[in-house]
Amino acid sequence: MKLCRVGEVGTERPAMIDTEGKLRDLSGFVRDIGEEAISPAGLARLAALDPASLPLLSDDQRYGPCVAGTRQFVAIGLNYADHAAESNLPIPEEPVVFNKWVSCIQGPNDPVTIPRASVKTDWEVELGVIVGTRAHNVSEEEALDYVAGYCVINDVSEREWQTERGATWDKGKGFPSFGPIGPWLVTADEVGDPQDLAMWLEVNGRRVQDGNTSTMIFNVAQIVSYLSRFMTLLPGDVITTGTPPGVGLGQKPEPWYLKSGDVVRLGIAKLGEQRQDFIAAD
């Protein structure tokens, strides 16, 4: 299933995409695409519905974040060897973990605000993992059983604040609007193997990232299991799993970054596309 949330900011309604790509209203069956809906039992109830029986919604709806009620937005850094190389950093022996603040989460096509005085705002197409079941100390073999589905994420980053303003990356990762999520939560059964998904990103029509989740250093099962050793993953939590090479930081002959007026498009096979206008802060 492809589940989503559509409507104006703060008043989104739950919906699904039918086999013809039409939006169908789920508000008669679930309050939101949140903890209850994405539990194993909730997904089974939704899967039993006949999409053709649901009310149609207009196609010109704004897409909100594809999951509601996220309490933890966890990120994995340097998870592609060639991205680590372009960042001039060694391949990690264990996953690099940092946080994106939940306050940065927004819809996939909403404008992204470049922070005041920023000169190093960067892009990163990433596979997002949406937790469906509370997870603590789970094995790699069972880890994917705790995943409700997957989505596209742009891990927007301010590199100066990430690497030049102290010891933690978090400060450069969670500015308002730095977490576009969606357009859809595609359920794990529909995605199949999360380690076989092509991904890409364009800036002003120029293709700068072209990768595949098959080249991750740590795969989704390893990441979920690893995180669950030292935290409890909660339903609705989002994990963003790293980016392939081609970010602004790694451009040759020298880095270049986003400025007001730039347009970023990105997508992942089976999971849809995003588009963001980058704008200056007030």
C-alpha positions in Angstrom: 0.0 0.0 0.0 0.9 3.6 -0.5 -0.3 5.6 2.4 -0.1 9.4 2.7 -1.5 12.5 4.4 -2.9 15.3 2.4 -4.3 18.8 3.0 -3.1 22.1 4.5 -0.4 22.2 7.3 -1.9 20.9 10.5 -5.1 19.7 9.0 -3.9 16.8 6.9 -6.2 13.8 6.4 -5.2 10.2 5.9 -5.3 8.8 2.4 -4.1 6.0 0.2 -3.1 5.7 -3.5 -5.2 3.3 -5.5 -4.0 1.1 -8.3 -4.7 3.9 -10.8 -2.7 6.4 -8.9 -5.8 8.2 -7.5 -6.0 9.6 -4.0 -8.6 7.8 -1.8 -9.8 9.2 1.5 -9.2 7.0 4.6 -10.5 9.4 7.2 -13.6 7.3 7.7 -11.4 4.4 8.9 -8.4 5.9 10.7 -7.8 9.2 12.4 -4.4 9.6 10.8 -1.4 7.7 9.4 0.1 7.3 12.8 0.9 4.8 15.5 -2.5 2.9 15.3 -2.7 2.8 11.5 0.9 1.6 11.0 0.8 -1.2 13.5 0.7 -4.7 12.1 -3.0 -4.9 13.0 -3.7 -1.5 11.6 -2.0 -2.2 8.3 -3.9 -5.5 8.0 -7.2 -3.6 8.4 -6.2 -1.1 5.7 -5.0 -3.8 3.4 -8.4 -5.5 3.6 -10.2 -2.4 2.3 -11.3 -2.1 -1.3 -9.7 1.2 -2.5 -12.5 1.6 -5.1 -15.0 1.9 -2.3 -13.3 4.9 -0.7 -14.1 8.5 -1.5 -12.0 10.1 -4.2 -9.9 13.2 -3.4 -8.8 15.8 -5.9 -5.3 15.3 -7.3 -4.2 18.8 -6.5 -3.8 18.2 -2.8 -0.8 19.2 -0.8 1.1 16.2 0.5 2.1 16.5 4.2 4.7 14.3 6.0 3.6 10.7 5.3 3.5 9.7 8.9 2.1 11.6 11.9 3.2 11.6 15.6 6.9 11.0 15.0 8.7 11.2 18.4 12.3 10.4 17.2 14.0 11.3 13.9 17.2 9.3 13.9 19.8 9.6 11.2 22.8 7.5 10.0 25.8 9.3 8.5 28.5 8.2 6.1 26.6 5.0 5.2 27.9 4.8 1.6 31.6 4.3 1.2 31.9 6.6 -1.8 30.1 9.4 0.2 32.5 8.9 3.1 35.4 9.3 0.6 34.0 12.5 -0.9 33.7 13.8 2.7 37.3 13.0 3.3 36.3 10.7 6.2 37.1 7.1 6.9 34.6 4.3 6.3 32.9 3.8 9.7 33.3 0.6 11.6 29.9 1.1 13.3 27.0 3.2 12.2 27.4 7.0 12.7 24.3 8.1 14.5 22.9 11.6 15.0 19.5 13.3 15.4 17.3 15.4 13.2 14.8 17.4 15.4 11.2 16.4 14.8 10.4 20.1 14.5 12.2 20.0 11.1 9.7 17.5 9.6 7.6 18.9 6.7 5.8 17.8 3.5 7.9 16.5 0.6 7.1 19.5 -1.7 7.0 22.3 0.9 9.6 25.1 0.4 12.9 24.7 2.4 14.2 27.8 4.2 17.9 28.4 4.0 19.0 29.6 7.5 20.1 33.2 8.0 23.8 33.7 7.0 24.1 30.1 5.7 26.5 29.6 2.9 26.7 25.8 3.1 23.2 24.4 2.8 23.4 21.0 1.2 21.2 18.2 -0.2 21.1 14.5 0.5 18.6 12.0 -1.0 18.0 9.2 1.5 15.9 6.1 2.2 13.6 6.7 5.1 12.6 3.8 7.4 9.3 4.1 9.3 9.0 2.1 12.5 5.7 0.3 13.0 6.3 -1.7 16.2 8.1 -0.8 19.4 11.6 -2.2 19.2 14.3 -2.7 21.8 17.2 -5.2 21.6 16.0 -6.8 18.4 18.2 -9.1 16.3 19.2 -8.4 12.7 17.2 -11.5 11.6 13.9 -10.0 13.1 14.6 -6.3 12.6 12.6 -5.8 9.4 9.5 -7.2 11.1 9.5 -3.9 13.1 9.4 -1.8 9.9 6.0 -0.5 8.7 7.3 1.0 5.5 9.7 3.2 3.7 9.7 6.8 2.2 11.9 9.4 0.5 13.8 11.8 2.7 15.9 14.8 1.8 18.4 15.1 4.7 18.9 18.8 4.2 22.1 19.8 6.0 24.0 23.0 6.9 27.6 22.0 6.7 29.2 24.8 8.6 26.9 24.2 11.6 27.4 20.4 11.2 31.2 20.3 11.2 32.6 23.7 12.1 30.5 24.8 15.1 31.4 22.2 17.7 31.5 18.4 18.2 28.0 17.3 17.2 26.5 17.0 13.8 22.9 17.6 15.1 23.2 21.4 15.0 23.5 21.4 11.2 20.7 18.9 10.6 17.5 20.1 12.2 16.9 23.6 11.1 13.2 24.3 10.4 12.1 22.7 7.1 15.2 20.5 6.9 13.2 17.2 7.0 11.0 16.7 3.9 9.3 13.3 4.3 7.2 11.5 1.7 5.1 11.7 -0.4 4.1 8.2 0.6 4.7 5.7 3.3 5.0 2.6 1.1 4.4 -0.5 3.2 7.3 -3.0 3.6 5.4 -5.8 1.8 5.0 -3.6 -1.3 8.7 -2.4 -1.3 10.2 -5.9 -0.9 14.0 -5.7 -0.6 15.0 -2.3 0.7 18.5 -3.0 -0.5 17.6 -2.8 -4.2 16.2 0.7 -4.7 17.6 3.2 -7.2 17.8 6.8 -5.9 18.6 10.2 -7.5 18.6 13.9 -6.9 18.8 16.9 -9.2 19.6 20.6 -8.5 18.0 23.0 -11.1 17.6 20.1 -13.5 21.3 18.9 -13.1 21.6 15.3 -11.9 24.1 15.3 -9.1 23.2 12.1 -7.2 22.6 8.7 -8.8 22.9 5.7 -6.5 21.3 2.6 -5.1 20.6 1.3 -1.6 22.5 -1.9 -2.5 25.7 0.0 -1.8 24.9 0.9 1.8 27.7 0.0 4.3 25.1 -1.0 6.9 21.8 -2.3 5.6 18.4 -1.5 7.0 18.2 -4.6 9.2 21.6 -3.9 10.7 20.7 -0.3 11.4 17.4 -1.1 13.1 19.0 -3.8 15.2 21.9 -1.5 16.1 19.8 1.4 17.1 17.5 -0.8 19.2 20.5 -1.8 21.4 20.8 1.6 23.0 17.3 3.1 22.5 13.7 2.1 22.2 12.3 2.7 18.7 8.7 3.8 18.8 5.9 3.4 16.3 6.0 6.4 13.9 9.7 7.0 14.4 11.7 7.8 11.3 15.2 6.6 10.5 17.1 8.2 7.6 19.8 5.9 6.4 22.5 7.9 4.6 23.2 9.2 1.2 25.2 8.2 -1.9 27.9 10.5 -3.3 27.1 13.7 -5.1 26.3 16.1 -2.3 27.4 19.7 -2.6 30.2 19.2 -0.1 31.8 16.7 -2.5 31.4 18.6 -5.8 34.6 19.0 -7.9 36.7 21.0 -8.5 35.2 22.7 -5.4 32.1 22.4 -3.3 29.0 24.3 -4.1 25.8 24.8 -2.1 22.2 25.8 -2.4 21.0 29.4 -2.7 17.7 31.1 -2.7 15.8 30.3 -6.0 17.3 26.8 -6.4 15.0 23.9 -7.1 15.7 20.4 -5.9 14.0 17.2 -7.2 14.7 13.8 -5.8 13.3 10.3 -5.8 13.6 6.7 -5.0 12.3 3.7 -7.0 8.9 2.6 -5.7 8.7 5.4 -3.2 7.9 8.5 -5.3 9.5 11.9 -5.8 9.9 15.2 -4.0 10.4 18.8 -5.2 11.5 21.7 -3.1 12.0 25.4 -3.8 14.8 26.8 -1.6 14.1 30.2 -0.2 15.9 32.8 1.9 15.0 33.2 5.6 13.0 36.3 6.4 
